[in-house]
Every structure is written in C-alpha cells, then in structure tokens.
C-alpha cells in the first residue's frame, strides 16, 4: 500500500494539494481575496456579499496584473480584458418552478479525506 502526502489550505478545507507551496499560495490568495472583499464592501456598500466575494477572488487571482496597473502601467489591464471570461460557479439559489431546467444536474464530487500520519 502506498502512502501519499497531501496538503490542505487552512481557508479552503475541501481542496487538497500535492505540494505544500501550492497549498500555501492558495491560502495566501484566499486571505488577500477576503481582505479585498472587506475593502470593496466598505467602499461600495450596495454590492451584495456574493459580488464582493467574487470580485475579491478575481482580483486576488490576478494580483500581478493589478499590481502592474497600479504601478503606472494601466495597459496591463488589457491582458485581463482580452482573456476569456472565467464564469464563477453560480450560487445555489432556488429557481421558480417554471424556470427549472429538465436537464439532470451531476452531483458534486465529495472531497477526499486526508490520510492520518502514523
């Protein structure tokens, strides 16, 4: 039987990583996204919690591009404008009965449990 070491971000317990550095990067990205969301919520209180969260994650994932733009290189944002749109996973909102699609929805794959160290 083979033993496999996996890492889990402390902010996203469902995602597993094979590399500690990758898990750390993901954790730091989520931390930045959370702080960005707080700032955006304070700046624009009319935004919904979901909109603020999505914007924070988008900005955190593209932090390098935004950093270039903030350092007097606004053309760097064209990189994001020309990139294909990444559609966020929709929040589970109950739709009215007449709008429900007849297509079956695939069940979500459960997260793998981390193996305990011996």
C-alpha positions in Angstrom: 0.0 0.0 0.0 1.4 3.4 -1.0 1.3 6.4 1.3 0.5 9.7 -0.2 1.1 13.1 1.5 -1.5 15.7 0.7 -1.8 19.3 2.0 -4.9 21.3 2.7 -5.3 25.0 2.8 -6.5 26.3 6.2 -9.0 28.6 4.4 -10.4 26.1 1.9 -10.7 22.7 3.6 -12.3 21.0 0.6 -9.2 21.4 -1.7 -6.3 19.1 -1.4 -2.8 19.8 -2.8 0.1 17.6 -3.5 2.6 20.4 -2.9 2.9 22.4 0.3 4.0 25.5 -1.6 0.9 25.3 -3.8 -1.3 25.0 -0.7 0.4 28.0 0.9 -0.1 30.1 -2.3 -3.8 29.2 -2.4 -4.2 30.1 1.2 -2.5 33.4 0.7 -4.6 34.1 -2.3 -7.8 33.4 -0.3 -6.5 35.7 2.5 -5.9 38.5 0.1 -9.3 37.9 -1.5 -11.0 38.2 1.9 -9.3 41.5 2.7 -10.1 42.8 -0.8 -13.7 41.8 -0.3 -13.9 43.7 3.0 -12.4 46.9 1.4 -14.8 46.6 -1.6 -17.8 46.2 0.8 -16.8 49.2 2.7 -16.2 51.3 -0.5 -19.4 50.1 -2.2 -22.0 49.0 0.4 -24.6 48.4 -2.3 -22.7 45.4 -3.6 -24.1 42.0 -2.5 -21.9 39.7 -0.4 -21.6 37.3 -3.3 -20.5 40.1 -5.7 -17.9 41.4 -3.2 -16.6 37.8 -2.7 -16.3 37.1 -6.5 -14.6 40.5 -7.1 -12.1 39.9 -4.3 -11.2 36.4 -5.5 -10.9 37.7 -9.1 -8.6 40.5 -8.0 -6.5 38.2 -5.8 -6.1 35.6 -8.6 -4.9 38.4 -10.9 -2.9 40.3 -8.4 0.2 40.6 -10.6 -1.8 42.2 -13.4 -3.4 44.7 -11.0 -0.1 45.4 -9.3 1.4 46.4 -12.7 -1.6 48.6 -13.5 -1.3 50.3 -10.1 2.4 51.0 -10.8 1.7 53.3 -13.7 1.1 50.6 -16.3 -2.6 50.7 -16.9 -2.2 48.9 -20.2 -1.5 45.8 -18.2 -5.3 45.5 -17.6 -5.8 44.8 -21.3 -4.4 41.4 -20.5 -7.5 40.7 -18.4 -9.8 42.3 -21.0 -8.5 40.1 -23.8 -8.6 36.9 -21.6 -11.5 34.5 -21.9 -14.2 35.2 -19.3 -14.0 32.8 -16.3 -17.5 32.2 -15.2 -17.8 31.8 -11.5 -19.8 28.9 -10.2 -23.3 30.1 -9.6 -24.6 30.2 -6.0 -27.3 27.7 -5.3 -30.4 29.8 -5.5 -33.8 28.2 -5.7 -35.4 29.0 -9.1 -39.1 29.3 -9.6 -40.8 26.1 -10.8 -41.3 27.3 -14.4 -37.6 28.2 -14.8 -36.2 24.8 -13.7 -34.4 23.0 -16.4 -35.3 19.4 -17.3 -31.5 18.6 -17.6 -30.2 16.5 -14.7 -27.5 18.1 -12.6 -24.5 16.0 -11.9 -23.8 15.5 -8.2 -20.8 17.3 -6.7 -17.8 15.1 -6.2 -17.1 14.8 -2.4 -13.7 15.9 -1.2 -11.1 13.3 -0.5 -10.3 12.8 3.2 -6.7 13.3 4.1 -4.9 10.3 5.5 -3.7 10.5 9.1 0.1 10.3 9.7 1.3 7.2 11.5 
